[in-house]
């Protein structure tokens, strides 16, 4: 089975291939260059593997949350490929990818991925490892960092940019300190492949027309009144 995964939802850009269990990935932190670099990255990765797009059995797409523009770039690109190739797709969230990476090294922990959502909020989730895959133990949310709900049980591992921007508030919401914290991590397409390959093999891929972003929030900026209220609350 041959799968291509793409993620563009955060400052990172990554594409990865699943080749009958082997993973090849290209990854870079590119900030705002996703639209220009993605059309070059995918052909380079395919050439490295000696494959054509027609040889793919399916695709995996990072669907956010993250940058609204970044999410749209990736989802639109993958939809175009799927429709042109007539291949199924599976969407994987940014938080799940982060959790998958954290749990690979800490399989008994609860992973708490957090991505800075701006507007003084974070995208936040909680995951355990089940049969080698990160599995949500509560729904993903966008929330003020100090108000996130954390499941009981621990131990915890913390991962994602939200832990760098909102570290003190997030730590204050935990019943105990995490045993590991990586605030520099971004989602990787390789992690999405690790989560989605079995589902693809079992025929659970979806039609590309049904693939939708996981924004978690329906707007990208505070109003002027909300901005002033936020400033007043910090005085």
C-alpha positions in Angstrom: 0.0 0.0 0.0 1.3 3.4 -1.0 -0.1 6.6 0.7 0.8 10.3 0.5 0.2 12.5 3.5 0.4 16.3 3.5 0.2 18.9 6.4 0.3 22.7 6.1 -1.8 23.8 9.1 1.0 25.4 11.1 4.3 27.1 10.6 5.6 23.7 9.4 5.1 22.1 6.0 5.5 18.4 5.6 4.8 15.7 3.1 5.3 12.0 3.7 5.0 8.7 1.9 3.9 5.3 3.3 5.5 2.6 1.2 4.3 -0.7 2.5 5.2 0.3 6.1 8.2 2.4 5.3 7.9 6.1 5.8 9.8 8.8 3.8 9.2 12.4 4.9 10.2 15.9 3.9 9.6 18.6 6.5 10.5 22.2 7.0 9.4 25.2 9.0 8.4 27.7 6.3 6.0 30.1 8.1 4.0 31.8 5.2 5.5 30.0 2.2 3.2 26.9 2.1 1.4 27.8 -1.1 4.6 28.4 -3.0 6.5 25.4 -1.7 3.9 22.7 -1.5 3.6 22.2 -5.3 7.4 21.8 -5.4 7.7 19.6 -2.3 5.3 16.8 -3.4 6.9 16.1 -6.8 10.3 16.1 -5.2 9.2 13.6 -2.6 7.6 11.4 -5.3 10.7 11.5 -7.4 12.8 10.5 -4.4 10.6 7.4 -4.0 10.5 6.7 -7.7 6.7 6.9 -7.8 4.1 8.6 -9.8 0.9 10.0 -8.3 -1.1 7.3 -10.1 0.6 4.7 -8.1 -0.8 6.0 -4.8 -3.6 4.0 -3.2 -4.9 6.9 -1.1 -4.0 10.2 0.6 -3.9 11.5 4.2 -4.6 15.2 4.9 -3.8 17.3 7.9 -7.1 19.2 8.5 -6.1 21.6 11.3 -6.7 23.3 13.6 -4.0 25.9 13.0 -3.6 28.8 10.6 -6.9 29.2 8.7 -4.9 30.0 5.5 -2.6 27.1 6.0 -5.4 24.6 6.6 -7.2 25.7 3.5 -4.0 25.4 1.4 -3.5 21.8 2.4 -7.1 20.6 2.3 -7.6 22.2 -1.2 -4.4 20.7 -2.6 -5.2 17.2 -1.3 -8.8 17.4 -2.5 -7.6 18.3 -6.0 -5.2 15.4 -6.0 -7.9 13.0 -4.8 -10.5 14.1 -7.2 -8.0 14.0 -10.1 -6.7 10.5 -9.2 -10.0 9.2 -7.9 -8.5 8.1 -4.6 -9.9 8.1 -1.0 -8.6 10.3 1.7 -8.5 10.3 5.5 -8.2 13.5 7.5 -6.1 13.7 10.7 -6.1 16.7 13.0 -3.0 18.7 13.9 -3.5 17.9 17.6 -3.7 14.2 16.9 -0.4 14.3 14.9 1.3 16.0 17.8 -0.1 13.5 20.3 1.0 10.6 18.1 4.6 11.9 18.1 4.6 12.4 21.9 3.1 9.0 22.7 5.6 7.2 20.5 8.2 7.9 23.2 5.7 7.9 26.2 3.1 5.2 25.5 1.7 5.1 29.0 1.2 8.8 29.3 -1.7 11.1 28.4 -0.5 13.5 25.7 -1.7 17.1 25.9 -1.1 18.8 22.5 -1.6 22.5 22.4 -1.3 24.9 19.5 -1.3 28.7 19.9 -4.7 29.9 18.6 -3.9 33.6 19.1 -6.7 35.8 20.6 -5.3 34.6 24.0 -6.5 31.0 23.3 -5.1 27.6 22.5 -6.3 24.6 20.5 -6.1 21.8 23.0 -6.7 18.1 23.2 -5.9 15.0 25.3 -4.9 11.6 23.9 -3.9 8.1 25.0 -2.2 5.5 22.9 -4.5 2.6 21.9 -3.1 -0.1 19.6 -0.2 2.2 18.7 -2.4 5.2 17.7 -3.2 8.4 19.5 -6.8 8.2 20.5 -8.8 11.2 21.9 -10.0 10.9 25.5 -11.9 14.1 25.2 -13.0 16.4 22.4 -10.5 18.9 20.9 -11.4 22.5 21.8 -10.3 26.1 21.4 -10.2 27.7 24.8 -8.4 30.2 27.0 -5.3 28.5 28.2 -6.1 28.8 31.9 -9.6 27.2 31.3 -8.6 24.0 29.5 -10.1 20.8 30.9 -7.5 18.1 31.7 -8.5 14.5 32.2 -7.4 12.8 35.4 -5.0 9.9 35.4 -1.6 11.2 34.3 1.3 11.1 33.8 1.2 13.8 31.2 3.4 14.8 28.3 2.9 18.3 26.8 3.6 19.1 23.2 3.1 21.9 20.7 3.5 25.7 20.3 0.7 26.5 22.8 3.0 25.3 25.6 5.5 27.9 24.6 3.2 30.9 24.3 0.8 30.0 27.2 3.1 27.8 29.4 2.2 29.3 32.8 -1.5 29.3 32.2 -1.5 25.7 30.9 0.7 24.4 33.7 -1.7 26.0 36.1 -4.6 24.0 34.7 -2.8 20.7 35.2 -3.2 18.6 38.4 0.5 17.7 38.1 3.5 18.8 36.1 4.1 17.0 32.8 7.0 14.5 32.8 8.0 15.9 29.4 7.3 19.2 27.6 8.2 20.0 24.0 7.0 23.5 23.1 8.9 23.6 19.8 7.2 20.7 18.1 4.9 21.1 15.1 2.7 18.4 13.4 4.4 16.0 11.0 2.7 14.3 8.1 4.7 11.1 9.0 2.6 10.9 12.3 -0.6 11.2 10.3 0.5 8.2 8.2 1.1 6.2 11.3 -2.4 6.9 12.4 -4.2 6.5 9.1 -2.5 3.6 7.3 -4.5 0.8 9.0 -7.8 2.6 8.3 -6.9 3.0 4.7 -6.0 -0.7 4.5 -9.4 -1.5 5.9 -11.2 0.6 3.3 -12.2 3.4 5.6 -11.0 6.3 3.4 -13.6 8.9 2.5 -14.5 10.6 -0.7 -12.5 13.8 -1.1 -15.7 15.9 -1.5 -16.6 15.1 2.2 -13.2 16.2 3.5 -13.6 19.4 5.7 -11.2 21.4 7.8 -11.2 21.2 11.6 -11.0 24.9 12.3 -12.5 24.7 15.9 -13.1 28.4 15.6 -15.1 30.4 13.0 -13.2 33.7 13.1 -9.6 34.8 13.2 -9.5 38.1 15.1 -11.0 39.8 18.1 -13.2 42.9 17.5 -11.9 46.2 18.7 -14.2 46.1 21.8 -12.9 42.6 22.6 -9.3 43.6 22.2 -9.8 46.5 24.6 -11.6 44.2 27.1 -8.7 41.8 26.9 -6.2 44.6 27.5 -8.2 45.9 30.5 -8.3 42.4 32.0 -4.5 42.3 32.1 -4.1 45.5 34.0 
